[in-house]
Amino acid sequence: MEPTLEVEDREGGVRVLTVSNPSRRNALNDALLARLDAALEPAPHVRVLLVRGQGGHFCAGYDLTHLGPPGADGRLPDDPLVACLLKLERHPVPSVALVQGGAVGAGFDLAASCDFRVGAQDAFFLMPPARLGIVYSPEGLARAVRLVGLSRAKQLFLTARRLPAAEALAWGLLDECLEDAEGRALALCATLAAQAPKAVTGMKEAFGLLARSGLAPEDVARLRQVRGEAFGSEDAKEGRAAFLEKRAPLFNGR
């Protein structure tokens, strides 16, 4: 089955976005991101977004074949991902992530880009960039810090530890964790969709402005340089190869 994004507009203003890439546990690629970007265009009848994965898996991350060295024009390989998730985070209507199974790498960030996260009891989170030899986007790092705090975000990103549902709930990464996660996520969507649209969108924008401290232009330029060097490194090539070959990576710092 070809990777796709299923878009379903339900009664009451709920738009359900289902990532479907069953052979890769719903890993994202550029084609899927393009569909997601299109589905995130504001529409008058949409009052809330529900983001989920197909088949009991949330999202296994970003397809590693898309994470090669930077382009000659300075484009970083995950620029489409960064732009799409920023669009989701700043979408005028609220969003709910239904996290079943793994939210890994870009899947972690996809869930973090939503306003609310409802998890099943088998949900888990994992951030593997240090194991892949890459530097994650400052946008994604900032989301994690806002959700769990600086020290815990460092644990997740620098050690690639797996965070089970109960701990994710205790840390604030999940808002709720329960057996009927799907039912609860849909109920939350219905509640959000029933509120006054202008009040909800206005307050969501205000919360977003309050949460963003921002980076100076020179900081952004420096971080892009650091990330470009990491994406083009021997360690990044080794990290991708080790992941695909299901072995421990052997990094040399180059």
N, C-alpha and C positions, 0 to 999 in steps of 0.2 A: 504494500500500500504506500502510495506517495505521501510525503509529508505535506500537511495542510493545516490551515487554521479554520476551524468551523465557527461560523458566526450565526448566532440565533437570537433574534429579537423577540422576547417574550412579553406577554401582556403585563401592563403596569410600568413599562419603561425599563425593564431589565435586559441588558445585552449580555449574552453569555459568549465568552471567547474561549474556545477549547483548542489547545495546542495538541496536534495529532501527528506524531512521528513514531509509531509503535516499535519499529525495528531499532530505534536509538533512544528509547525511553523518553520520547518527546524532546530530544535535543533541538535547539534552535539553529537555523541556518539563515542565510541572507534572504532566501525566498520567503521563508516563514515570517521573518521580520518585516519584509515589505508588505505582506498581507496584514500583519498586526498593525503596522503603521497606518494602513488604509482604514482598518476597522476602528482606529482611534480618532478618526475625523469626527468632530462634534456633530451631533444630529439632534434636532429639536425634540424627538420622541424618546431619546435615550436619557435616563435619569440616574442610572447606576451601571457599573460594569462588574461582571463576575468573571474572573480569570481562573482557568483550571487546566489540567492535563487529562489526556485520554487514558483509559485503562488502568487506573489506580496509581499512576505515576504523575507527579507534577511536571518537572522538567529536569533533565539530566545535564543541562548546561548549554554551552555554545559549541557547535560542531568544530572539532579541533582542526579539521582540514581548512577552516577559514582563518586560522590563527597563525599565519606565517609571518615573515618579516614585513616591516612597514613598506609602503609603496614609495616610488621615487618622488612622488608629489608630497610626501610627508603624511599621507593618510595612514592611520593606524588600523590594523585589521579588525578591531572591534568597534570602530566608529559607528557603523550602522546600529549596533546593539546599544551603545551609549545614547545615541540620539533617540531611538525608539523608546527606551525605558524612561528617558527624561520626559518624553511626550506623555507617557502613561502617568508618571508621577505628577505632572502638572496639568493633567486632563481636568476640565472644568467640573465633571461630575465625579462623585466618589467611586472607589473601586474596592472590590473584595477579592482576595486570593483564597481559593479553596485548595489547601495543600494536603494532598494524599501521596504517600510515598516520598520519594526524594526530591528535594529542592537543592540542586547542586550547581555551584558556579553561577552561570547566568540565570539558572532557575531560582537560586537564592535571591539574586538581584531582582528578578521579575516579581517575586513575592514581596520583596522589600519595597518595590516601587508602588505597590498598592497601598491604599489607606488602611485597610484592615486585613488580617490574616487569620483564617479559621482553619485549624489543623485536625486531621484524623489522628488516631492514636498511633498509626504506623508512620507518621510524618517524621522526616529528619532533614537537617540542613547541613551542608558541607561546602566549604570554600577552598578550592585546591590551587589557587594561582601560584603559591610558593612551591608547590610540588610540580608545577608545570613550567617554572622558570619565567613567569611573566609578572608584571606589575599591574594590579587591577586599577580600573579607572577611579579617579578621585571622586566622581559622582557616586559610584557604587560604595566606595569606602565611607563616604560621608553618610550615606543612608544607613549603613550598618552601625556607625558610631551613634547616630541619632536614636536608633532602636535599642541598642544594648550597652552603649557606653564605650569609651575609648579602650579600656583595658580588655574587656571581653571581645571587642572587635579585633584587637590585636591577636588574641588567642585563636579566633576563628580563621583569620587570614594568614597568620604567620606559622601556624602549626597544622593547618588543614584537618583539624579535628572534626569528627562527626558529632553533631548535636542532636540528640533524640528529642521527641516531641515534648516530653515532660520538662526537660531542661530548657527547651526553647520557650515554653510557656512561662517558666520561672524567670527567665531572662528578659521577657517582654518581646521576644521575636514573634511569638504567636500571641494573639489576643485571646483566643479560646482554643481548647483542645478537648474533643469529645467524640463519642462513638458515632453519632449521627452528624458528622461534620457537614455533609452535603445539605441536609435539612436545615441546619443552623445557618449555613452560609446563604441559602436561599431566603430564609426568614429575615436575615439581616438586610439583604438586598431589598426585600419588600418594604421593610421599615424605612430604609434610606430613600427609596423611590417615592414614598408617601409624603415626604416632607416638602416644604415650599421650595421649589427649585432655585429661585434667585437667592434665598437665604442660604441654602446649602452651598451653592457654587461660590457665593461671596465669602462665606466663612472658610471654605476650603482654600480659596486663594489667599486669604489673610493668614491662615495657619502655615501655608507654604512659604510666605514671605517671612514670617517669624522664625521658621526653622532654618532658613538658608542664611548663613553668615557670609558666604561668598569668598572667592579667591581673587587676589589682585591679578591683573593680566600677566605680570611677569611670573607669578606662581604657576598659572595655567601653562605658560610656555615651557617652564622648567619641567613640569610634570610630564608634558607630552614628550619632551626630550628623553627623560628617564624611561618612560614606558616604551618609546621607540627602540631604545638601546636594548631593553629587556626582550621585546618581541623578536628582535633580530639576532639574539645571542645564541651561542652554541647550547647553553643550558635550556633555552626554550625549545630548541629542536630536539634535544635529548628528552625533555619532559613530555613532549607530545609522543615521541616514539615509545617511551616507556609505558605511557598510559595505554596506547593502542596495543602494545605487546604484553600488557598485564604483568609488568615486572617493576622492580624498584629502580628509580632513576639514579644515574651516576653523574653528579654535577661536578664541573671543574672550575666554575666561577668565571667562565669566559662566554 
